[in-house]
Amino acid sequence: MNTLAHAGPGPWVLFFPLVWAAVILTVVTVLRRTGWMRGRRGRGPRPAYDEQSPIALLGHRFAAGEIDEDEYWRRLTVLEEQFGRTAGPKGRAT
């Protein structure tokens, strides 16, 4: 009679850690694809304005060289007074 007490665990002892590693890898992959960790790890700052907002369009015009720096800052001040900035953490402007 051949039992584990006399023959040892054999090659099956490597199978169970591989199964647990596959389970953990699967769980981590599923959680990452569903976005569970996106709140903790930022992929950069979120833009304060969408691409069609007047402030974003003003930035694009400045970057393209259509307006100079003085005009950009003057118009930006007016737009921020009218539209305001979106509130960030603890009420600070973003």
Summary of the structure (lengths in Angstrom):
residues: 94
radius of gyration: 28.6
end to end distance: 74.4
largest distance: 92.7
contacts: 161
relative contact order: 0.08
helix: 62%
strand: 2%
